[in-house]
Amino acid sequence: MNLGLSLALLGAALATIFAGIGSAKGVGMATEAGMGVLSEDPSKFGKMLVLELLPGTQGLYGFIVSFMILLNVGVLGTPQDISLYTGAMYLAASLPVAIGGLISGISQGRAAVAGIALVAKREQEFSKAMV
């Protein structure tokens, strides 16, 4: 395996790992808040579930970027010779998704927690909590 391919694979891994961590952290925070609400009012399960799942989208973005990199470098298709420059570009292109997914997953989790708190007090405000 050449260094260019190694850098591209590192970029794919970082996009998946960091976006996944942000997503998991955000979903975890929202789930903790949602379970507190459900302990008081189990009828709000559907609304809590939707709000708890929203931060999970960031992990999907990292996975999609990784999949696209793996297809382009030939890991999941026709093998290609990847130059050092091209591998470095794949790595550089994956970093915004990795870092952005980490930060936005956690931030979406915080927003979901706030939405859950809103719905816990005023269930009719669910549509506002989705924004």
Helices and strands as residue ranges (DSSP letters): H 3-40, G 42-44, H 45-53, G 54-56, H 57-72, H 84-121, G 123-125, H 126-130
